[in-house]
Amino acid sequence: MAVEVRVPQMGESIVEAVIGAWRKREGEPVAVGDVLVELETEKVNVEITAEHAGVLERILKREGETVTVGEVIAVIAEAAEVPAAPAAATVGTATPTTPAPSAAAAAPPPSPAAPVRATPAVRRLAEEYGVDLSQVPASGEGGRVTREDVLRYVAQQRTATQPADGAAVATVSAPAPTAPPPTVTAPEAEAPVVTPSLVVPTAGRREERIRMSQRRKTIARRLVEAQQTAAMLTTFNEIDMSAVIALRNRWRQQFRERYGVNLGFMSFFTKAVVGALKAFPLLNAEIQGDEIVVKYYYDIGIAVATDEGLVVPVVRDADRKSFADIEREIEELARKARERRLTLEDLSGGTFTITNGGVFGSLLSTPILNPPQVGILGMHKIEDRPVVVNGEIVIRPMMYVALTYDHRIIDGREAVLFLVRVKELIEDPERLLLEG
């Protein structure tokens, strides 16, 4: 009996997804628990596993197609219902009733090659360019093929086949003397169809078109919605990081040995934000219709950059967690983000967000709200700068911080005082034990 494979429920706000990559092909055997397909949603990638054993009889939705919750995307048939003859018939041209044993022995099935590690977005890009991923040198973490690897490989192949004057289609009129004209002109004529996203009008002038992933489209939509809906305003301050750096240096080794995790800056800022939110609770609220919902729990989102865009996993009940607990959880969430193992629960329900552009060298920025939240703190690069302390010019490690807030419910006074409280707590980190 055939079994339909449907798109499962993936969260309250998620109603559609994009077929990222099929892990099984039509005609392949399927065991219970095998991953059939990977779906790209607006928040995370979801793997659909087989609930019944059999053979993947039909794939109804191809990679890159948009599907909705409950939609049938494939059919699994019992193994006994799928005839094995068609597979054997495609081996050669021998008469089906009298296959040659020697031919079968001479052509044993090849051993499966090691799977190529790549994201669905990279696989689609390779497919658009007609590139075999197994031929692309990988530079990503753990031997993963990145988007840059594919583009570099395409450029190398184009350079190798392009004439010296750089004319992209000049080879059409100059086929090799030993090859028949149809076999030379056909590949050149079909090249734009195979690689529609690459345009090489002249030497040194290249364009590419990359289809936006479902996550990237969602990020773009939410950012535009935030700009159009919220009355965003940003206020700035700077923090002397001397005390925190000295404290980290003094306790770093013992902290690592005792808790098995590094003592970073994020735990200090998370605790400082919690302390400031307790003093100014409107920053920990959201707008629902004509009501303001103030939350007295502190689920802090930590922005993490991945190959496919920014994600914001959430540290739950940050006020109840120790520095070690926060550092350990941030490290685990970042690892899951890089390995694309974040769940919807990891990403849902944050009350306030912290983003750190300083890890990439950003000196100053204006972060955009993460709706429905009404506040986001931006950390930046630590830089030695001259400052005046007790009437003297000294060099101190300084960090600019930025608070973007929703002016619809938060006045400038509360926003400025909130940021001042964060500054005070970071510059006097012992206070975090009392207020964070």
Legacy VTK file of the C-alpha trace (Angstrom):
# vtk DataFile Version 3.0
C-alpha trace
ASCII
DATASET POLYDATA
POINTS 436 float
0.000 0.000 0.000
1.339 3.408 -0.975
1.964 6.012 1.757
1.830 9.751 1.127
4.614 11.977 2.458
3.193 15.308 3.600
4.701 18.585 4.780
4.403 18.528 8.594
3.398 21.299 10.964
6.500 23.402 11.590
5.329 26.082 14.020
2.439 28.450 14.458
3.707 31.150 12.121
5.169 28.892 9.409
2.724 27.892 6.672
5.052 27.213 3.746
8.552 26.045 2.949
10.841 25.447 -0.003
12.121 22.022 -1.042
15.815 22.335 -0.256
17.353 18.976 -1.152
16.031 15.475 -1.636
18.166 12.963 0.270
16.507 10.026 -1.483
15.812 9.543 -5.183
12.932 7.830 -6.929
13.361 4.062 -6.839
15.634 4.051 -3.789
14.764 1.887 -0.770
13.622 3.706 2.356
13.852 2.564 5.971
11.913 3.986 8.912
13.767 7.046 10.177
15.658 7.741 6.944
15.835 11.416 6.000
13.828 11.907 2.835
14.040 15.616 2.171
15.230 18.863 3.711
12.834 21.811 3.775
13.906 25.438 4.005
11.604 27.519 6.179
11.783 31.164 7.125
13.555 30.282 10.360
15.255 26.882 10.181
15.749 23.932 7.871
13.528 20.955 8.684
14.297 17.334 7.818
11.380 15.037 6.964
12.014 11.412 7.877
10.290 8.294 6.619
7.579 6.890 8.889
7.163 3.758 6.753
9.651 1.444 5.062
9.487 0.780 1.349
10.636 2.399 -1.866
10.396 6.072 -2.792
8.020 5.588 -5.718
7.340 9.195 -6.786
8.655 12.659 -5.961
5.866 15.175 -6.563
7.709 18.389 -5.672
11.165 19.191 -6.986
13.988 21.111 -5.328
13.313 24.839 -5.252
9.506 24.512 -5.312
7.385 26.130 -2.609
5.107 23.808 -0.627
2.514 24.360 2.094
1.824 22.564 5.360
-0.127 19.348 4.717
0.742 19.175 1.013
1.734 15.789 -0.448
5.298 15.907 -1.762
6.141 12.245 -2.344
4.773 8.701 -2.301
6.386 5.674 -0.649
5.362 2.242 -1.917
5.942 -1.107 -0.273
9.030 -2.807 -1.612
6.989 -5.690 -3.036
4.908 -3.275 -5.133
7.912 -1.925 -7.054
9.173 -4.184 -9.859
12.886 -4.649 -10.139
12.930 -5.327 -13.887
13.145 -1.732 -15.110
16.376 -1.161 -13.288
17.950 -4.218 -14.866
16.646 -3.350 -18.304
18.602 -0.142 -18.403
21.962 -1.826 -17.945
22.603 -2.571 -21.597
21.142 -3.539 -24.966
21.186 -7.307 -24.489
17.931 -9.250 -24.902
16.033 -9.112 -21.585
15.258 -12.851 -21.581
18.895 -13.871 -22.121
21.185 -11.460 -20.319
24.882 -12.209 -20.591
26.305 -13.274 -17.214
29.766 -12.159 -18.220
28.546 -8.638 -18.893
27.035 -8.390 -15.441
30.220 -9.671 -13.897
32.343 -7.259 -15.874
30.359 -4.233 -14.745
29.715 -4.508 -11.009
27.917 -1.586 -9.439
30.343 1.132 -8.414
30.926 1.711 -4.720
29.114 4.784 -3.481
31.221 7.909 -3.410
31.597 9.961 -0.258
28.700 12.439 -0.011
29.486 16.024 -0.858
28.850 18.409 2.045
26.961 21.494 0.875
23.899 23.503 1.852
20.740 23.300 -0.277
21.372 26.829 -1.499
24.848 25.845 -2.710
23.442 22.718 -4.374
20.881 24.804 -6.262
23.593 27.219 -7.354
25.708 24.324 -8.635
22.692 22.904 -10.460
22.015 26.252 -12.152
25.609 26.375 -13.368
25.612 22.709 -14.388
28.463 21.968 -11.973
29.216 18.571 -10.449
29.840 19.358 -6.771
32.170 16.380 -6.416
34.581 18.170 -8.759
34.619 21.425 -6.777
37.495 21.911 -4.286
35.959 22.564 -0.861
37.230 25.302 1.432
34.445 25.352 4.019
34.503 24.017 7.552
34.646 20.208 7.682
35.176 19.883 3.924
31.960 21.701 3.015
31.580 23.264 -0.431
30.681 26.948 -0.159
29.020 29.335 -2.594
32.396 30.982 -3.208
33.904 27.580 -4.083
31.245 27.037 -6.765
31.648 30.506 -8.242
35.431 30.160 -8.242
35.169 26.800 -10.027
32.771 28.232 -12.630
35.078 31.167 -13.261
38.050 28.824 -13.702
36.147 26.655 -16.143
35.010 29.672 -18.152
38.530 31.041 -18.221
39.904 27.698 -19.424
37.418 27.514 -22.308
37.414 31.216 -23.232
39.593 32.500 -26.099
42.366 34.983 -25.506
40.350 38.005 -26.632
37.633 37.216 -24.030
34.756 36.842 -26.511
32.276 34.535 -24.790
30.838 32.908 -27.933
33.681 33.214 -30.395
34.264 29.449 -30.366
31.012 28.881 -32.227
32.540 30.006 -35.491
35.823 28.185 -34.941
35.143 24.510 -34.174
37.925 21.977 -33.933
38.715 20.531 -37.359
38.284 16.938 -36.238
34.850 17.399 -34.667
31.576 17.539 -36.624
29.973 20.970 -36.611
26.769 19.934 -34.749
28.659 18.582 -31.760
30.703 21.767 -31.457
27.986 24.355 -31.828
25.352 22.633 -29.715
27.075 22.960 -26.326
27.985 26.576 -27.014
24.441 27.410 -28.061
22.970 25.733 -24.952
25.408 27.285 -22.494
23.160 30.219 -21.572
20.348 27.783 -20.766
22.499 25.610 -18.527
23.931 28.605 -16.662
21.285 31.316 -16.854
22.633 33.173 -13.835
26.023 33.944 -15.364
26.541 36.678 -17.941
29.929 37.450 -19.464
29.387 40.279 -21.973
33.069 41.160 -22.329
36.353 40.253 -20.730
36.503 41.229 -17.068
32.794 42.131 -16.802
30.820 39.417 -15.059
27.338 39.368 -13.594
25.512 36.704 -11.698
21.938 36.123 -10.599
21.418 34.152 -7.409
17.973 32.996 -6.408
17.089 34.143 -2.904
16.570 31.357 -0.404
13.372 31.186 1.611
15.273 32.343 4.691
16.868 35.285 2.902
13.469 36.358 1.522
12.015 36.155 5.013
14.877 38.176 6.476
14.377 40.832 3.802
10.615 40.927 4.369
10.923 41.217 8.148
13.515 43.981 7.915
11.294 45.991 5.585
8.298 45.385 7.838
10.297 46.595 10.837
11.250 49.774 8.986
7.660 50.403 7.877
5.900 49.468 11.131
8.056 50.572 14.039
9.129 54.131 14.809
12.790 53.161 15.116
15.305 55.470 16.728
18.885 54.736 17.792
20.858 56.190 20.684
24.581 55.655 21.304
27.078 55.534 24.139
30.575 54.233 24.732
31.856 51.842 27.354
35.260 51.610 28.982
36.001 47.879 28.792
39.042 48.002 31.111
37.342 46.465 34.146
35.719 43.612 32.217
38.930 42.807 30.362
40.906 42.789 33.634
38.302 40.537 35.272
38.348 38.126 32.318
42.119 37.965 32.290
42.206 37.311 36.052
39.669 34.478 36.025
39.814 33.107 32.471
41.961 30.066 33.198
40.110 29.040 36.354
36.759 29.589 34.660
37.755 27.338 31.768
39.072 24.599 34.042
36.006 24.640 36.280
33.198 25.008 33.754
34.718 23.727 30.518
33.836 26.870 28.567
35.547 30.193 27.843
34.552 33.358 29.694
33.566 35.777 26.926
32.017 39.218 26.758
28.538 38.018 25.792
27.721 36.724 29.272
28.613 40.125 30.773
26.459 41.974 28.256
23.604 39.501 28.653
23.620 40.027 32.418
23.931 43.807 31.966
20.969 43.845 29.576
18.872 41.827 32.032
19.739 44.283 34.800
18.794 47.242 32.592
15.541 45.558 31.487
14.527 45.093 35.114
15.025 48.836 35.643
13.263 49.825 32.393
10.701 47.069 31.663
9.162 48.747 28.600
12.262 47.690 26.659
11.161 44.107 27.370
7.685 44.522 25.916
5.821 44.230 22.636
2.796 45.883 21.035
-0.282 43.748 20.412
-3.026 45.776 18.775
-3.665 48.740 21.038
-2.105 47.056 24.094
1.429 46.987 25.464
2.452 43.544 26.742
5.242 43.913 29.312
7.176 40.698 29.975
8.864 39.963 33.290
10.873 37.061 32.032
14.082 37.537 30.107
14.608 35.453 26.965
17.566 37.133 25.291
18.166 36.587 21.560
21.817 36.371 20.489
22.348 37.143 16.793
24.544 34.578 15.008
25.846 34.948 11.446
25.659 31.862 9.203
26.339 31.182 5.532
22.646 31.584 4.749
21.960 34.699 6.801
21.519 35.981 10.324
19.677 33.840 12.855
18.770 34.757 16.418
18.651 31.791 18.812
17.327 32.538 22.288
18.873 32.104 25.748
15.847 31.378 27.957
15.489 32.800 31.481
18.827 34.571 31.283
18.208 36.162 34.673
18.248 32.735 36.339
21.391 31.487 34.617
24.992 31.833 35.789
27.765 33.269 33.655
28.914 29.712 32.895
25.397 28.618 31.927
25.024 31.566 29.552
28.434 31.045 27.931
27.776 27.321 27.565
24.352 27.895 26.009
25.591 30.584 23.614
28.422 28.316 22.489
26.006 25.424 21.898
23.486 27.590 20.024
26.236 29.023 17.815
27.472 25.509 17.029
23.950 24.360 16.152
23.539 27.432 13.925
26.747 26.684 12.006
25.740 23.033 11.637
22.180 24.010 10.646
20.659 22.068 13.557
18.668 24.879 15.173
15.062 24.063 15.961
12.033 26.328 15.958
12.107 26.265 19.746
15.662 27.630 19.676
14.541 30.649 17.627
11.110 31.503 18.992
9.929 33.888 21.668
12.864 36.204 22.372
12.038 39.359 24.356
15.181 41.394 23.561
18.105 40.931 21.163
21.861 41.502 21.344
23.921 41.670 18.154
27.699 41.943 18.009
29.058 43.487 14.829
32.376 43.984 16.570
33.459 40.419 15.827
33.597 41.460 12.152
35.347 44.768 12.858
32.330 47.099 12.916
33.070 50.307 14.816
29.542 51.736 14.784
26.151 50.744 13.391
22.405 51.193 13.847
20.825 47.754 14.370
17.300 47.073 13.120
14.616 45.783 15.470
13.690 42.112 15.519
9.842 42.315 15.556
7.797 42.101 17.685
10.579 43.132 20.060
10.952 46.842 20.794
14.646 46.957 21.643
17.972 45.666 20.320
21.494 46.327 21.610
24.398 46.557 19.187
27.928 45.801 20.387
30.945 46.894 18.383
34.700 46.628 18.045
36.885 47.261 21.103
39.427 49.890 20.178
42.115 51.691 22.173
41.224 55.389 22.228
42.350 58.445 24.212
39.826 59.439 26.881
39.850 61.864 29.769
39.893 60.231 33.215
40.183 62.424 36.329
41.389 65.328 34.232
44.096 63.306 32.448
44.238 61.902 28.935
44.706 58.137 29.062
44.410 55.271 26.574
41.549 52.897 27.302
39.886 49.999 25.445
36.573 51.552 24.396
33.474 50.108 22.750
30.630 52.003 21.112
27.207 50.559 21.893
23.940 51.340 20.152
20.356 50.870 21.295
17.645 50.860 18.656
14.170 51.131 20.163
10.545 51.542 19.137
9.666 55.168 19.791
5.950 54.309 19.764
6.133 53.120 23.368
9.633 54.076 24.519
10.632 57.683 25.038
14.123 58.996 24.539
14.652 59.384 28.280
14.043 55.690 29.006
16.195 54.627 26.060
19.136 56.804 27.076
18.914 55.749 30.736
18.678 52.090 29.705
21.916 52.381 27.745
23.554 54.277 30.597
22.601 51.435 32.960
24.217 48.893 30.614
27.337 51.076 30.535
27.466 51.345 34.332
27.092 47.599 34.826
29.815 46.727 32.311
32.227 49.288 33.721
31.584 47.957 37.244
31.082 44.238 36.551
30.835 43.242 40.221
27.402 44.935 40.228
26.191 42.316 37.750
26.091 39.794 40.596
23.453 41.970 42.287
21.464 43.447 39.393
21.778 40.805 36.640
LINES 1 437
436 0 1 2 3 4 5 6 7 8 9 10 11 12 13 14 15 16 17 18 19 20 21 22 23 24 25 26 27 28 29 30 31 32 33 34 35 36 37 38 39 40 41 42 43 44 45 46 47 48 49 50 51 52 53 54 55 56 57 58 59 60 61 62 63 64 65 66 67 68 69 70 71 72 73 74 75 76 77 78 79 80 81 82 83 84 85 86 87 88 89 90 91 92 93 94 95 96 97 98 99 100 101 102 103 104 105 106 107 108 109 110 111 112 113 114 115 116 117 118 119 120 121 122 123 124 125 126 127 128 129 130 131 132 133 134 135 136 137 138 139 140 141 142 143 144 145 146 147 148 149 150 151 152 153 154 155 156 157 158 159 160 161 162 163 164 165 166 167 168 169 170 171 172 173 174 175 176 177 178 179 180 181 182 183 184 185 186 187 188 189 190 191 192 193 194 195 196 197 198 199 200 201 202 203 204 205 206 207 208 209 210 211 212 213 214 215 216 217 218 219 220 221 222 223 224 225 226 227 228 229 230 231 232 233 234 235 236 237 238 239 240 241 242 243 244 245 246 247 248 249 250 251 252 253 254 255 256 257 258 259 260 261 262 263 264 265 266 267 268 269 270 271 272 273 274 275 276 277 278 279 280 281 282 283 284 285 286 287 288 289 290 291 292 293 294 295 296 297 298 299 300 301 302 303 304 305 306 307 308 309 310 311 312 313 314 315 316 317 318 319 320 321 322 323 324 325 326 327 328 329 330 331 332 333 334 335 336 337 338 339 340 341 342 343 344 345 346 347 348 349 350 351 352 353 354 355 356 357 358 359 360 361 362 363 364 365 366 367 368 369 370 371 372 373 374 375 376 377 378 379 380 381 382 383 384 385 386 387 388 389 390 391 392 393 394 395 396 397 398 399 400 401 402 403 404 405 406 407 408 409 410 411 412 413 414 415 416 417 418 419 420 421 422 423 424 425 426 427 428 429 430 431 432 433 434 435
